Amino acid sequence: MVVAQTTTTPLCGRLPFRSLHKDDFNPNPSFLPARSTPPSSLAAAASITTVPASSLPAVQTPAQARVDILSESLPFIQRFRGKTIVVKYGGAAMKSAALQSSVINDLVLLSCVGLRPVLVHGGGPEINSWLLRLGHEPQFHNGLRVTDALTMEVVEMVLVGKVNKSLVSLINSAGGTAVGLCGKDARLLTARPTPDAAALGFVGEVARVDPGILRPILADGHIPVIASVAADENGQSYNVNADTAAGEIAAAMGAEKLILLTDVAGILEDRNDPDSLVKEIDISGIRKMVMEKKVAGGMIPKVNCCVRSLAQGVRTASIIDGRVPHSLLLEILTDEGAGTMITG
């Protein structure tokens, strides 16, 4: 029953769901909604059946609050059920135990309600830590890790052997079932050297993606967890940027959505004004911002990754704030989002 007056209670005290419009209840929507600010009230949509406010309980019980939250998430679950969502995981969300738990629980929840999440990860801080233990100072060139033979060996051991299996264990402990992979497995990713190989060493680009190994894993309800290490045609290992790997996998899978977890709020109209968040923008708009130098530095490769994936058929790409608890749920299960959504 839809009531005339209601309140919204945050999930776990932190996750507010927007109020719904009656038209949201469409099991097969043909488009993603524009982000609205502010959200409409549930009372405004209550034109089907109403109950006088005087007959409602004076105080909503916790059980009623939970039911309200679940019912308001229904159209979003319907919209994404059965769809592939590729998430690049890194930054603060990987370094903080609390945020890591938030991301893991969000992934398991999304899997349980019928979405098909794919997790792609890097692990820069862990790599740096192990290099320093070995007395090898990390080196960078134009923001990319210089990867000599020793560094490549450490990268592969840390990302594939340590970080990847740790994430698999966390997902399994949270009630999901995860399968750990890297780009080498079943030739998921084939790499080639970057044009700047003389300076960067074994840093690779993605030459080809074969997503065949992922389809049965997802069909069986498992969560693939992919480390961004790949090999070339001759078996030489390469360190591949995790954003790039996620974007190429999303394109090859025909994903509904690509999400990059970052340490910033999203794309800002004014880089010096944290309140100037751009909530939604199309490809032409984001290219204009790059030309005007409103997007610069480390955000440029992330934007380019999103644009490239959209050009190859991904429906939407989002750069979201991984420092916000449950940012994945905010991005997928509300139309307010948790950062910037780029559309084709």
C-alpha positions in Angstrom: 0.0 0.0 0.0 1.3 3.5 -0.8 0.8 6.0 1.9 0.3 9.7 1.9 3.1 10.5 4.3 6.3 8.6 5.0 9.8 9.0 6.2 13.1 7.7 4.8 15.6 6.0 7.1 19.2 5.5 6.0 20.4 1.9 5.4 22.8 1.1 8.3 22.4 4.7 9.3 24.4 5.8 6.2 22.6 5.0 2.9 19.6 7.2 2.1 17.5 6.0 -0.8 15.7 8.6 -2.9 11.9 8.8 -2.9 10.3 7.2 -5.9 8.0 8.4 -8.7 5.3 6.0 -9.7 6.7 5.7 -13.2 9.9 4.2 -11.8 8.2 0.9 -11.5 9.1 -0.4 -14.9 10.6 -3.9 -15.1 12.2 -3.3 -18.5 13.2 0.3 -18.7 14.8 1.4 -22.0 17.0 4.2 -20.5 18.8 5.3 -17.4 17.3 8.3 -15.7 18.9 11.7 -15.5 20.1 12.4 -12.0 17.6 14.5 -10.1 18.3 17.2 -7.5 16.5 17.2 -5.1 14.6 13.9 -5.1 10.9 14.0 -5.3 8.8 13.0 -2.3 7.1 9.7 -2.0 3.9 11.4 -1.0 3.8 13.2 -4.4 3.6 9.9 -6.1 0.9 8.4 -3.9 -2.0 8.8 -6.4 -3.0 5.1 -6.6 -4.1 4.4 -3.0 -3.8 6.8 -0.1 -4.4 6.5 3.6 -5.2 9.5 5.7 -2.2 10.6 7.7 -4.3 10.5 10.9 -4.7 6.7 10.6 -0.9 6.1 10.3 1.2 5.0 13.3 2.7 8.0 15.0 6.2 6.5 15.0 7.6 4.2 12.3 9.1 1.0 13.6 12.6 -0.2 12.6 11.0 -3.1 10.7 8.8 -0.7 8.7 11.8 1.5 7.9 13.7 -1.5 6.6 10.7 -2.6 4.4 10.4 1.0 3.0 14.1 1.0 2.0 13.8 -2.4 0.4 10.7 -1.4 -1.5 12.2 1.8 -2.8 15.2 -0.1 -4.2 13.0 -2.3 -6.3 13.0 -0.3 -9.6 16.8 0.0 -9.4 17.2 -3.7 -8.9 14.8 -4.4 -11.7 16.8 -2.0 -14.0 20.1 -3.7 -13.4 19.1 -7.3 -12.6 21.1 -9.7 -14.9 23.3 -6.8 -16.1 27.1 -6.9 -15.9 28.7 -4.1 -13.8 32.5 -3.8 -13.9 34.0 -2.1 -10.9 37.6 -0.9 -10.7 38.7 -1.1 -7.1 41.6 0.9 -5.6 42.6 4.1 -3.8 41.3 4.9 -0.3 38.7 2.2 -0.5 41.5 -0.4 -0.7 43.6 1.1 2.1 40.9 1.6 4.7 39.6 -1.6 6.4 36.2 0.0 7.0 35.8 1.2 3.4 37.1 -2.2 2.1 34.4 -3.9 4.1 31.8 -1.5 2.7 32.9 -2.3 -0.9 33.0 -6.1 -0.3 29.5 -6.1 1.3 28.1 -3.9 -1.5 29.4 -6.3 -4.1 27.9 -9.3 -2.3 24.6 -7.6 -1.9 24.5 -6.6 -5.6 25.3 -10.2 -6.6 22.6 -11.6 -4.3 19.9 -9.4 -5.9 20.7 -10.6 -9.4 23.4 -8.2 -10.7 26.6 -9.5 -12.2 29.5 -7.6 -10.7 33.1 -8.0 -12.0 35.8 -6.6 -9.7 39.1 -5.4 -11.3 41.9 -4.3 -9.0 45.4 -2.9 -8.7 47.4 -2.5 -5.5 49.9 0.2 -5.8 50.6 0.8 -2.1 51.1 -2.9 -1.4 53.6 -3.1 -4.3 55.5 -0.1 -3.0 55.7 -1.7 0.5 57.1 -5.0 -0.8 59.6 -3.2 -3.1 60.9 -1.2 -0.2 61.2 -4.4 1.9 63.5 -5.7 -0.8 65.5 -2.5 -0.8 64.2 -1.5 -4.3 63.0 2.1 -4.5 59.8 2.5 -6.5 60.3 4.7 -9.6 57.6 6.5 -11.7 57.7 8.2 -15.1 54.8 10.5 -16.1 52.7 9.0 -13.4 53.3 5.4 -14.4 55.3 2.9 -12.5 58.7 2.1 -14.0 58.6 -1.7 -14.2 61.9 -3.4 -14.6 62.3 -7.2 -14.3 62.5 -7.2 -10.5 59.6 -4.9 -10.2 57.5 -7.0 -12.6 58.1 -10.1 -10.5 57.0 -8.2 -7.3 54.0 -6.8 -9.1 52.8 -10.2 -10.1 53.5 -11.8 -6.7 51.7 -9.0 -4.8 48.7 -8.5 -7.1 48.0 -12.1 -8.1 49.3 -13.9 -5.1 48.4 -11.6 -2.2 45.9 -8.8 -3.0 43.7 -10.9 -5.3 43.4 -13.9 -2.9 42.8 -11.6 0.0 39.8 -10.0 -1.9 38.5 -13.4 -2.8 38.6 -14.5 0.9 36.8 -11.3 2.0 34.0 -11.8 -0.5 33.6 -15.5 0.4 33.6 -14.5 4.1 30.8 -12.0 3.4 28.6 -14.7 1.9 29.5 -14.4 -1.8 31.5 -16.8 -3.9 34.5 -15.2 -5.7 36.8 -16.6 -8.3 40.3 -15.0 -8.4 41.9 -14.4 -11.8 44.5 -12.3 -13.6 44.8 -11.3 -17.2 46.9 -14.3 -18.0 44.1 -16.8 -17.1 42.4 -18.2 -20.2 44.1 -15.3 -22.1 41.6 -13.0 -20.6 43.9 -10.0 -21.4 46.7 -10.1 -24.0 49.2 -7.3 -23.5 51.6 -5.3 -25.7 54.4 -2.9 -24.7 53.5 0.8 -24.4 55.0 3.2 -26.9 57.2 4.5 -24.0 58.6 1.0 -23.3 62.2 2.3 -23.2 61.4 4.4 -20.2 58.7 2.3 -18.5 59.9 -1.2 -19.0 57.3 -3.9 -18.6 54.2 -1.6 -18.5 51.6 -2.9 -21.0 48.6 -1.8 -22.9 45.6 -4.1 -23.6 46.0 -5.5 -27.1 43.0 -8.0 -26.9 40.3 -9.2 -24.5 38.8 -12.7 -24.5 36.0 -12.6 -21.9 35.0 -16.2 -22.5 36.2 -17.3 -19.1 34.0 -14.7 -17.3 30.7 -15.7 -18.8 30.2 -19.1 -17.1 31.6 -17.7 -13.8 29.0 -14.9 -13.9 26.2 -17.3 -15.1 26.9 -19.5 -12.0 26.4 -16.5 -9.7 30.1 -16.1 -8.8 32.0 -12.8 -8.6 35.2 -12.6 -10.8 38.1 -10.8 -9.1 40.7 -9.8 -11.7 44.3 -8.6 -11.0 45.6 -6.3 -13.7 48.6 -8.4 -14.8 48.7 -9.8 -18.3 51.1 -11.4 -20.8 52.0 -10.8 -24.4 51.9 -13.4 -27.2 55.3 -14.7 -26.1 54.3 -15.1 -22.4 56.2 -12.0 -21.2 54.4 -10.5 -18.1 53.2 -6.9 -18.1 51.9 -4.5 -15.5 48.6 -3.1 -16.9 46.9 -0.1 -15.5 43.8 -1.3 -13.6 41.6 1.5 -14.9 42.5 0.5 -18.5 42.0 -3.2 -17.8 38.5 -2.5 -16.3 37.4 -0.3 -19.2 38.5 -2.9 -21.8 36.9 -5.8 -19.9 33.7 -3.7 -19.6 33.6 -3.1 -23.3 34.3 -6.7 -24.2 31.6 -7.9 -21.9 29.0 -5.4 -23.2 28.6 -4.2 -19.6 25.8 -2.0 -18.5 28.0 0.1 -16.4 31.7 0.8 -15.6 32.5 2.2 -12.2 35.9 3.6 -11.2 36.4 4.0 -7.5 38.6 7.0 -6.8 39.9 9.3 -4.0 37.9 12.3 -5.3 34.3 13.3 -5.3 34.1 13.0 -9.1 34.6 15.5 -11.9 34.5 19.1 -10.7 33.5 22.0 -12.9 36.0 24.1 -10.9 38.9 22.0 -9.5 39.2 24.5 -6.6 35.6 24.2 -5.6 34.6 20.9 -4.1 30.9 21.9 -4.3 31.1 22.1 -8.1 30.6 18.4 -8.8 29.3 17.5 -12.2 26.7 14.8 -11.6 26.1 13.8 -15.2 27.7 14.7 -18.5 27.9 13.2 -22.0 31.0 12.5 -24.1 31.0 15.8 -25.9 30.7 17.7 -22.7 33.6 15.8 -21.0 35.8 16.3 -24.1 35.1 20.0 -23.9 36.1 20.1 -20.2 39.4 18.4 -21.1 40.0 20.9 -23.9 39.3 23.8 -21.4 41.7 22.1 -18.9 39.0 21.8 -16.4 39.9 18.1 -16.3 43.7 17.6 -15.8 46.3 15.5 -14.1 45.5 12.0 -13.0 41.8 12.5 -13.9 42.6 12.6 -17.7 43.4 8.9 -18.1 40.4 7.9 -16.0 38.2 10.1 -18.3 39.8 8.7 -21.4 39.2 5.2 -20.1 35.5 5.9 -19.6 35.1 7.6 -23.0 36.8 4.6 -24.7 34.5 2.1 -23.0 31.4 4.1 -23.9 32.5 4.3 -27.5 32.7 0.5 -27.5 29.2 0.0 -26.2 29.2 0.3 -22.4 26.0 2.1 -21.4 27.3 4.4 -18.8 30.6 5.0 -17.0 30.9 6.6 -13.5 33.8 8.0 -11.6 32.8 7.9 -8.0 34.1 8.7 -4.5 35.4 5.6 -2.9 35.9 7.4 0.4 32.1 7.4 0.9 30.8 4.4 2.7 28.5 2.2 0.4 29.3 4.4 -2.6 28.6 1.5 -4.9 25.1 1.1 -3.6 24.6 4.9 -3.8 25.7 4.9 -7.4 23.6 1.9 -8.6 20.5 1.8 -6.3 19.7 5.6 -6.3 19.5 8.2 -9.0 21.5 10.7 -6.9 24.7 8.7 -7.4 28.1 9.0 -5.7 30.1 10.9 -8.2 30.0 11.7 -12.0 28.2 9.6 -14.5 29.3 9.9 -18.1 26.9 8.9 -20.9 27.4 8.1 -24.5 
